[in-house]
């Protein structure tokens, strides 16, 4: 691993989103053995998880606060989409509800952090940092 990191790689949010993708991959593999209706949900959660991850990275690279907030807010929306996809996977009988608890907890943590970041743009001219 390189010794120098991009700024977005230092964010807890980014690392948590990456951990969610790593958690999600085996779950998706388990569901792929199911019938065709699972394909739509799997494609959607895959796209949404990547969208959140990439929007966080791109948003952190923006200089203007409003642009950054928009990307972080888009990432947040994609994470809500991931949570809904997990619920749909349970509803369609692809996984047991217990199987998604860890993923939903991860999503809740990241959404909470992103919400605080986006809210922080309103009061300080667009400069936001995570706590040490």
OpenMM code with the backbone's topology and positions (N, CA, C; nanometers):
from openmm import Vec3, app, unit

residues = "UNK UNK UNK UNK UNK UNK UNK UNK UNK UNK UNK UNK UNK UNK UNK UNK UNK UNK UNK UNK UNK UNK UNK UNK UNK UNK UNK UNK UNK UNK UNK UNK UNK UNK UNK UNK UNK UNK UNK UNK UNK UNK UNK UNK UNK UNK UNK UNK UNK UNK UNK UNK UNK UNK UNK UNK UNK UNK UNK UNK UNK UNK UNK UNK UNK UNK UNK UNK UNK UNK UNK UNK UNK UNK UNK UNK UNK UNK UNK UNK UNK UNK UNK UNK UNK UNK UNK UNK UNK UNK UNK UNK UNK UNK UNK UNK UNK UNK UNK UNK UNK UNK UNK UNK UNK UNK UNK UNK UNK UNK UNK UNK UNK UNK UNK UNK UNK UNK UNK UNK UNK UNK UNK UNK UNK UNK UNK UNK UNK UNK UNK UNK".split()
positions = [
    Vec3(0.0841, -0.1181, 0.0000),
    Vec3(0.0000, 0.0000, 0.0000),
    Vec3(0.0883, 0.1241, 0.0000),
    Vec3(0.0498, 0.2241, -0.0798),
    Vec3(0.1339, 0.3439, -0.0851),
    Vec3(0.1353, 0.4177, 0.0483),
    Vec3(0.2475, 0.4868, 0.0749),
    Vec3(0.2588, 0.5590, 0.2009),
    Vec3(0.1812, 0.6897, 0.1975),
    Vec3(0.1674, 0.7503, 0.0799),
    Vec3(0.0895, 0.8726, 0.0683),
    Vec3(-0.0515, 0.8367, 0.0227),
    Vec3(-0.1476, 0.9005, 0.0836),
    Vec3(-0.2871, 0.8723, 0.0524),
    Vec3(-0.3522, 0.9953, -0.0089),
    Vec3(-0.4515, 0.9719, -0.0941),
    Vec3(-0.5370, 1.0807, -0.1381),
    Vec3(-0.6176, 1.1261, -0.0170),
    Vec3(-0.6650, 1.2493, -0.0210),
    Vec3(-0.7418, 1.3021, 0.0919),
    Vec3(-0.8646, 1.2172, 0.1223),
    Vec3(-0.9336, 1.1701, 0.0178),
    Vec3(-1.0552, 1.0916, 0.0430),
    Vec3(-1.0247, 0.9584, 0.1108),
    Vec3(-0.9048, 0.9060, 0.0905),
    Vec3(-0.8679, 0.7787, 0.1526),
    Vec3(-0.8482, 0.7922, 0.3036),
    Vec3(-0.8339, 0.9143, 0.3512),
    Vec3(-0.8170, 0.9393, 0.4935),
    Vec3(-0.9510, 0.9499, 0.5663),
    Vec3(-1.0596, 0.9640, 0.4913),
    Vec3(-1.1915, 0.9797, 0.5523),
    Vec3(-1.2425, 0.8477, 0.6090),
    Vec3(-1.2922, 0.8518, 0.7310),
    Vec3(-1.3568, 0.7341, 0.7894),
    Vec3(-1.4752, 0.6908, 0.7026),
    Vec3(-1.5477, 0.7885, 0.6504),
    Vec3(-1.6636, 0.7582, 0.5659),
    Vec3(-1.6216, 0.6726, 0.4475),
    Vec3(-1.5167, 0.7121, 0.3805),
    Vec3(-1.4680, 0.6392, 0.2636),
    Vec3(-1.4285, 0.4970, 0.3014),
    Vec3(-1.3575, 0.4837, 0.4118),
    Vec3(-1.3138, 0.3500, 0.4550),
    Vec3(-1.4326, 0.2634, 0.4962),
    Vec3(-1.5339, 0.3240, 0.5592),
    Vec3(-1.6539, 0.2488, 0.5965),
    Vec3(-1.7337, 0.2064, 0.4732),
    Vec3(-1.7397, 0.2934, 0.3743),
    Vec3(-1.8080, 0.2562, 0.2495),
    Vec3(-1.7344, 0.1415, 0.1805),
    Vec3(-1.6037, 0.1447, 0.1825),
    Vec3(-1.5251, 0.0355, 0.1254),
    Vec3(-1.5491, -0.0936, 0.2034),
    Vec3(-1.5565, -0.0836, 0.3360),
    Vec3(-1.5845, -0.2015, 0.4187),
    Vec3(-1.7230, -0.2579, 0.3872),
    Vec3(-1.8200, -0.1691, 0.3599),
    Vec3(-1.9538, -0.2165, 0.3227),
    Vec3(-1.9482, -0.2934, 0.1908),
    Vec3(-1.8747, -0.2420, 0.0941),
    Vec3(-1.8614, -0.3116, -0.0348),
    Vec3(-1.7970, -0.4485, -0.0134),
    Vec3(-1.6965, -0.4541, 0.0734),
    Vec3(-1.6318, -0.5823, 0.1028),
    Vec3(-1.7280, -0.6769, 0.1748),
    Vec3(-1.8128, -0.6252, 0.2620),
    Vec3(-1.9137, -0.7071, 0.3297),
    Vec3(-2.0189, -0.7548, 0.2303),
    Vec3(-2.0558, -0.6684, 0.1376),
    Vec3(-2.1624, -0.6967, 0.0428),
    Vec3(-2.1248, -0.8034, -0.0606),
    Vec3(-2.0005, -0.8080, -0.0997),
    Vec3(-1.9584, -0.8989, -0.2077),
    Vec3(-1.9924, -1.0454, -0.1805),
    Vec3(-1.9616, -1.1012, -0.0630),
    Vec3(-2.0001, -1.2402, -0.0377),
    Vec3(-2.1526, -1.2593, -0.0330),
    Vec3(-2.2237, -1.1601, 0.0190),
    Vec3(-2.3698, -1.1683, 0.0219),
    Vec3(-2.4255, -1.1768, -0.1196),
    Vec3(-2.3711, -1.0962, -0.2082),
    Vec3(-2.4151, -1.0995, -0.3474),
    Vec3(-2.3843, -1.2341, -0.4111),
    Vec3(-2.2692, -1.2896, -0.3800),
    Vec3(-2.2340, -1.4215, -0.4338),
    Vec3(-2.3313, -1.5286, -0.3871),
    Vec3(-2.3711, -1.5206, -0.2604),
    Vec3(-2.4690, -1.6157, -0.2072),
    Vec3(-2.6016, -1.6053, -0.2817),
    Vec3(-2.6404, -1.4848, -0.3152),
    Vec3(-2.7697, -1.4625, -0.3804),
    Vec3(-2.7675, -1.4968, -0.5289),
    Vec3(-2.6527, -1.4993, -0.5907),
    Vec3(-2.6441, -1.5269, -0.7340),
    Vec3(-2.6887, -1.6682, -0.7675),
    Vec3(-2.6865, -1.7566, -0.6695),
    Vec3(-2.7327, -1.8931, -0.6949),
    Vec3(-2.8846, -1.8995, -0.6979),
    Vec3(-2.9481, -1.7912, -0.6551),
    Vec3(-3.0950, -1.7850, -0.6575),
    Vec3(-3.1430, -1.7603, -0.8001),
    Vec3(-3.2740, -1.7615, -0.8163),
    Vec3(-3.3311, -1.7445, -0.9498),
    Vec3(-3.3169, -1.6014, -1.0022),
    Vec3(-3.3593, -1.5814, -1.1256),
    Vec3(-3.3425, -1.4557, -1.1973),
    Vec3(-3.3933, -1.3309, -1.1247),
    Vec3(-3.5036, -1.3325, -1.0490),
    Vec3(-3.5493, -1.2074, -0.9866),
    Vec3(-3.4448, -1.1400, -0.8979),
    Vec3(-3.3463, -1.2152, -0.8530),
    Vec3(-3.2435, -1.1550, -0.7679),
    Vec3(-3.1510, -1.0641, -0.8478),
    Vec3(-3.1430, -1.0844, -0.9783),
    Vec3(-3.0496, -1.0062, -1.0594),
    Vec3(-3.0741, -0.8559, -1.0502),
    Vec3(-3.2002, -0.8150, -1.0550),
    Vec3(-3.2316, -0.6718, -1.0487),
    Vec3(-3.1831, -0.6096, -0.9182),
    Vec3(-3.2120, -0.6760, -0.8087),
    Vec3(-3.1715, -0.6223, -0.6785),
    Vec3(-3.0204, -0.6211, -0.6664),
    Vec3(-2.9559, -0.7274, -0.7092),
    Vec3(-2.8099, -0.7345, -0.6988),
    Vec3(-2.7433, -0.6275, -0.7837),
    Vec3(-2.7939, -0.6069, -0.9046),
    Vec3(-2.7388, -0.5011, -0.9896),
    Vec3(-2.7579, -0.3646, -0.9244),
    Vec3(-2.8762, -0.3430, -0.8675),
    Vec3(-2.9067, -0.2134, -0.8084),
    Vec3(-2.8209, -0.1855, -0.6857),
    Vec3(-2.8071, -0.2821, -0.5969),
    Vec3(-2.7275, -0.2585, -0.4761),
    Vec3(-2.5794, -0.2458, -0.5102),
    Vec3(-2.5359, -0.3167, -0.6124),
    Vec3(-2.3976, -0.3043, -0.6561),
    Vec3(-2.3717, -0.1632, -0.7085),
    Vec3(-2.4617, -0.1138, -0.7934),
    Vec3(-2.4469, 0.0216, -0.8481),
    Vec3(-2.4571, 0.1273, -0.7375),
    Vec3(-2.5531, 0.1105, -0.6474),
    Vec3(-2.5731, 0.2102, -0.5417),
    Vec3(-2.4534, 0.2155, -0.4467),
    Vec3(-2.3987, 0.0998, -0.4101),
    Vec3(-2.2839, 0.0992, -0.3189),
    Vec3(-2.1614, 0.1623, -0.3844),
    Vec3(-2.1423, 0.1351, -0.5128),
    Vec3(-2.0304, 0.1966, -0.5847),
    Vec3(-2.0535, 0.3462, -0.6029),
    Vec3(-2.1779, 0.3855, -0.6286),
    Vec3(-2.2099, 0.5270, -0.6446),
    Vec3(-2.1779, 0.6046, -0.5178),
    Vec3(-2.2178, 0.5525, -0.4030),
    Vec3(-2.1887, 0.6194, -0.2755),
    Vec3(-2.0384, 0.6343, -0.2564),
    Vec3(-1.9673, 0.5273, -0.2784),
    Vec3(-1.8222, 0.5230, -0.2615),
    Vec3(-1.7531, 0.6248, -0.3530),
    Vec3(-1.7930, 0.6263, -0.4790),
    Vec3(-1.7297, 0.7150, -0.5765),
    Vec3(-1.7699, 0.8608, -0.5558),
    Vec3(-1.8949, 0.8853, -0.5174),
    Vec3(-1.9374, 1.0235, -0.4899),
    Vec3(-1.8646, 1.0806, -0.3693),
    Vec3(-1.8382, 0.9981, -0.2706),
    Vec3(-1.7626, 1.0445, -0.1544),
    Vec3(-1.6220, 1.0858, -0.1958),
    Vec3(-1.5578, 1.0028, -0.2755),
    Vec3(-1.4223, 1.0347, -0.3214),
    Vec3(-1.4223, 1.1611, -0.4060),
    Vec3(-1.5141, 1.1679, -0.5015),
    Vec3(-1.5175, 1.2839, -0.5900),
    Vec3(-1.5552, 1.4104, -0.5141),
    Vec3(-1.6528, 1.4004, -0.4267),
    Vec3(-1.6950, 1.5170, -0.3494),
    Vec3(-1.5843, 1.5717, -0.2626),
    Vec3(-1.5049, 1.4844, -0.2062),
    Vec3(-1.3964, 1.5301, -0.1211),
    Vec3(-1.2890, 1.6040, -0.2009),
    Vec3(-1.2859, 1.5797, -0.3309),
    Vec3(-1.1894, 1.6484, -0.4160),
    Vec3(-1.2364, 1.7838, -0.4654),
    Vec3(-1.3616, 1.8173, -0.4421),
    Vec3(-1.4147, 1.9462, -0.4881),
    Vec3(-1.3711, 2.0569, -0.3930),
    Vec3(-1.3479, 2.1736, -0.4479),
    Vec3(-1.3019, 2.2867, -0.3676),
    Vec3(-1.4163, 2.3675, -0.3091),
    Vec3(-1.5240, 2.3821, -0.3831),
    Vec3(-1.6347, 2.4639, -0.3357),
    Vec3(-1.7262, 2.3827, -0.2448),
    Vec3(-1.7645, 2.4435, -0.1335),
    Vec3(-1.8458, 2.3752, -0.0333),
    Vec3(-1.9777, 2.3234, -0.0862),
    Vec3(-2.0460, 2.4031, -0.1685),
    Vec3(-2.1760, 2.3593, -0.2203),
    Vec3(-2.1608, 2.2370, -0.3105),
    Vec3(-2.0556, 2.2343, -0.3912),
    Vec3(-2.0309, 2.1176, -0.4760),
    Vec3(-2.0001, 1.9952, -0.3910),
    Vec3(-1.9172, 2.0146, -0.2913),
    Vec3(-1.8822, 1.9026, -0.2027),
    Vec3(-2.0064, 1.8486, -0.1348),
    Vec3(-2.0888, 1.9392, -0.0826),
    Vec3(-2.2106, 1.8980, -0.0128),
    Vec3(-2.3021, 1.8194, -0.1056),
    Vec3(-2.3127, 1.8613, -0.2307),
    Vec3(-2.3989, 1.7912, -0.3257),
    Vec3(-2.3512, 1.6473, -0.3475),
    Vec3(-2.2218, 1.6286, -0.3638),
    Vec3(-2.1687, 1.4933, -0.3837),
    Vec3(-2.1887, 1.4075, -0.2592),
    Vec3(-2.1642, 1.4652, -0.1418),
    Vec3(-2.1843, 1.3904, -0.0180),
    Vec3(-2.3315, 1.3563, 0.0020),
    Vec3(-2.4192, 1.4490, -0.0358),
    Vec3(-2.5626, 1.4230, -0.0241),
    Vec3(-2.6058, 1.3137, -0.1230),
    Vec3(-2.5489, 1.3144, -0.2422),
    Vec3(-2.5773, 1.2072, -0.3388),
    Vec3(-2.5299, 1.0724, -0.2854),
    Vec3(-2.4124, 1.0714, -0.2230),
    Vec3(-2.3611, 0.9474, -0.1634),
    Vec3(-2.4565, 0.8975, -0.0559),
    Vec3(-2.5053, 0.9901, 0.0241),
    Vec3(-2.6000, 0.9565, 0.1305),
    Vec3(-2.7264, 0.8934, 0.0722),
    Vec3(-2.7784, 0.9518, -0.0340),
    Vec3(-2.8967, 0.8960, -0.0996),
    Vec3(-2.8730, 0.7555, -0.1511),
    Vec3(-2.7559, 0.7309, -0.2062),
    Vec3(-2.7230, 0.5968, -0.2554),
    Vec3(-2.7154, 0.4954, -0.1427),
    Vec3(-2.6728, 0.5400, -0.0247),
    Vec3(-2.6663, 0.4494, 0.0893),
    Vec3(-2.8059, 0.4128, 0.1386),
    Vec3(-2.8995, 0.5083, 0.1333),
    Vec3(-3.0389, 0.4761, 0.1647),
    Vec3(-3.0925, 0.3732, 0.0651),
    Vec3(-3.0527, 0.3881, -0.0591),
    Vec3(-3.0916, 0.2926, -0.1626),
    Vec3(-3.0371, 0.1534, -0.1305),
    Vec3(-2.9142, 0.1462, -0.0832),
    Vec3(-2.8552, 0.0179, -0.0436),
    Vec3(-2.9370, -0.0465, 0.0683),
    Vec3(-2.9767, 0.0343, 0.1670),
    Vec3(-3.0563, -0.0177, 0.2784),
    Vec3(-3.1889, -0.0734, 0.2274),
    Vec3(-3.2516, -0.0031, 0.1355),
    Vec3(-3.3788, -0.0503, 0.0794),
    Vec3(-3.3583, -0.1791, -0.0005),
    Vec3(-3.2480, -0.1889, -0.0708),
    Vec3(-3.2187, -0.3121, -0.1457),
    Vec3(-3.2007, -0.4309, -0.0513),
    Vec3(-3.1344, -0.4082, 0.0609),
    Vec3(-3.1197, -0.5159, 0.1590),
    Vec3(-3.2567, -0.5608, 0.2092),
    Vec3(-3.3457, -0.4647, 0.2357),
    Vec3(-3.4815, -0.4993, 0.2776),
    Vec3(-3.5542, -0.5782, 0.1693),
    Vec3(-3.5355, -0.5377, 0.0443),
    Vec3(-3.6000, -0.6081, -0.0676),
    Vec3(-3.5458, -0.7499, -0.0812),
    Vec3(-3.4181, -0.7683, -0.0537),
    Vec3(-3.3590, -0.9023, -0.0600),
    Vec3(-3.4250, -0.9942, 0.0422),
    Vec3(-3.4534, -0.9402, 0.1605),
    Vec3(-3.5227, -1.0169, 0.2643),
    Vec3(-3.6659, -1.0439, 0.2201),
    Vec3(-3.7337, -0.9400, 0.1709),
    Vec3(-3.8740, -0.9537, 0.1300),
    Vec3(-3.8919, -1.0574, 0.0202),
    Vec3(-3.7938, -1.0688, -0.0686),
    Vec3(-3.8013, -1.1654, -0.1784),
    Vec3(-3.7492, -1.3032, -0.1393),
    Vec3(-3.7065, -1.3163, -0.0137),
    Vec3(-3.6618, -1.4461, 0.0340),
    Vec3(-3.5225, -1.4861, -0.0111),
    Vec3(-3.4438, -1.3874, -0.0518),
    Vec3(-3.3077, -1.4183, -0.0966),
    Vec3(-3.2126, -1.4399, 0.0207),
    Vec3(-3.2377, -1.3691, 0.1310),
    Vec3(-3.1553, -1.3820, 0.2512),
    Vec3(-3.2450, -1.3704, 0.3739),
    Vec3(-3.1975, -1.4230, 0.4835),
    Vec3(-3.2684, -1.4088, 0.6113),
    Vec3(-3.2417, -1.2696, 0.6670),
    Vec3(-3.3369, -1.2185, 0.7423),
    Vec3(-3.3244, -1.0844, 0.7982),
    Vec3(-3.1987, -1.0723, 0.8855),
    Vec3(-3.1620, -1.1776, 0.9546),
    Vec3(-3.0420, -1.1743, 1.0394),
    Vec3(-2.9155, -1.1526, 0.9566),
    Vec3(-2.9179, -1.1952, 0.8334),
    Vec3(-2.7998, -1.1865, 0.7467),
    Vec3(-2.7666, -1.0416, 0.7102),
    Vec3(-2.8661, -0.9529, 0.7139),
    Vec3(-2.8410, -0.8152, 0.6706),
    Vec3(-2.8146, -0.7182, 0.7854),
    Vec3(-2.8293, -0.7626, 0.9099),
    Vec3(-2.8132, -0.6724, 1.0248),
    Vec3(-2.6782, -0.5997, 1.0239),
    Vec3(-2.5720, -0.6713, 0.9998),
    Vec3(-2.4389, -0.6095, 1.0012),
    Vec3(-2.4271, -0.5023, 0.8931),
    Vec3(-2.4757, -0.5333, 0.7744),
    Vec3(-2.4699, -0.4365, 0.6645),
    Vec3(-2.5522, -0.3126, 0.6927),
    Vec3(-2.6724, -0.3312, 0.7500),
    Vec3(-2.7565, -0.2165, 0.7805),
    Vec3(-2.6912, -0.1302, 0.8886),
    Vec3(-2.6253, -0.1926, 0.9847),
    Vec3(-2.5555, -0.1160, 1.0886),
    Vec3(-2.4422, -0.0337, 1.0272),
    Vec3(-2.3713, -0.0926, 0.9326),
    Vec3(-2.2641, -0.0195, 0.8649),
    Vec3(-2.3213, 0.1000, 0.7890),
    Vec3(-2.4308, 0.0769, 0.7183),
    Vec3(-2.4937, 0.1838, 0.6413),
    Vec3(-2.5415, 0.2956, 0.7319),
    Vec3(-2.6009, 0.2603, 0.8429),
    Vec3(-2.6506, 0.3604, 0.9373),
    Vec3(-2.5367, 0.4486, 0.9879),
    Vec3(-2.4247, 0.3888, 1.0172),
    Vec3(-2.3074, 0.4650, 1.0655),
    Vec3(-2.2589, 0.5634, 0.9594),
    Vec3(-2.2474, 0.5165, 0.8339),
    Vec3(-2.1974, 0.6028, 0.7272),
    Vec3(-2.2969, 0.7146, 0.6970),
    Vec3(-2.4258, 0.6812, 0.6920),
    Vec3(-2.5285, 0.7826, 0.6673),
    Vec3(-2.5230, 0.8899, 0.7760),
    Vec3(-2.5057, 0.8485, 0.8993),
    Vec3(-2.4959, 0.9430, 1.0100),
    Vec3(-2.3773, 1.0376, 0.9914),
    Vec3(-2.2630, 0.9833, 0.9542),
    Vec3(-2.1438, 1.0666, 0.9330),
    Vec3(-2.1631, 1.1619, 0.8152),
    Vec3(-2.2196, 1.1109, 0.7062),
    Vec3(-2.2423, 1.1960, 0.5891),
    Vec3(-2.3434, 1.3063, 0.6196),
    Vec3(-2.4441, 1.2740, 0.6961),
    Vec3(-2.5449, 1.3744, 0.7332),
    Vec3(-2.4801, 1.4870, 0.8108),
    Vec3(-2.3952, 1.4515, 0.9064),
    Vec3(-2.3238, 1.5545, 0.9836),
    Vec3(-2.2345, 1.6390, 0.8944),
    Vec3(-2.1681, 1.5753, 0.7983),
    Vec3(-2.0812, 1.6515, 0.7078),
    Vec3(-2.1625, 1.7480, 0.6227),
    Vec3(-2.2707, 1.6996, 0.5637),
    Vec3(-2.3535, 1.7857, 0.4784),
    Vec3(-2.4119, 1.8996, 0.5607),
    Vec3(-2.4618, 1.8693, 0.6798),
    Vec3(-2.5160, 1.9735, 0.7670),
    Vec3(-2.4091, 2.0759, 0.8040),
    Vec3(-2.2860, 2.0316, 0.8160),
    Vec3(-2.1765, 2.1213, 0.8520),
    Vec3(-2.1444, 2.2242, 0.7462),
    Vec3(-2.1816, 2.1984, 0.6232),
    Vec3(-2.1541, 2.2945, 0.5163),
    Vec3(-2.2389, 2.4196, 0.5306),
    Vec3(-2.3496, 2.4100, 0.5993),
    Vec3(-2.4406, 2.5235, 0.6097),
    Vec3(-2.3865, 2.6332, 0.6998),
    Vec3(-2.3047, 2.5980, 0.8000),
    Vec3(-2.2677, 2.6979, 0.8989),
    Vec3(-2.1260, 2.7502, 0.8958),
    Vec3(-2.0380, 2.6932, 0.8137),
    Vec3(-1.8988, 2.7382, 0.8236),
    Vec3(-1.8317, 2.7627, 0.6888),
    Vec3(-1.9077, 2.8070, 0.5929),
    Vec3(-1.8480, 2.8434, 0.4641),
    Vec3(-1.8008, 2.7264, 0.3820),
    Vec3(-1.8479, 2.6061, 0.4122),
    Vec3(-1.8144, 2.4921, 0.3279),
    Vec3(-1.6903, 2.4157, 0.3658),
    Vec3(-1.6289, 2.4485, 0.4762),
    Vec3(-1.5089, 2.3765, 0.5176),
    Vec3(-1.5476, 2.2768, 0.6256),
    Vec3(-1.5324, 2.1494, 0.5939),
    Vec3(-1.5722, 2.0448, 0.6860),
    Vec3(-1.4572, 1.9461, 0.6998),
    Vec3(-1.4351, 1.9023, 0.8216),
    Vec3(-1.3373, 1.7978, 0.8480),
    Vec3(-1.3963, 1.6990, 0.9440),
    Vec3(-1.3565, 1.5744, 0.9302),
    Vec3(-1.3975, 1.4753, 1.0292),
    Vec3(-1.3144, 1.4994, 1.1546),
    Vec3(-1.3720, 1.4609, 1.2677),
    Vec3(-1.2989, 1.4729, 1.3921),
    Vec3(-1.1821, 1.3756, 1.3925),
    Vec3(-1.0769, 1.4129, 1.4611),
    Vec3(-0.9581, 1.3262, 1.4698),
    Vec3(-0.9896, 1.2005, 1.5465),
] * unit.nanometer
topology = app.Topology()
chain = topology.addChain("A")
for resn in residues:
    res = topology.addResidue(resn, chain)
    for name in ("N", "CA", "C"):
        topology.addAtom(name, app.Element.getBySymbol(name[0]), res)
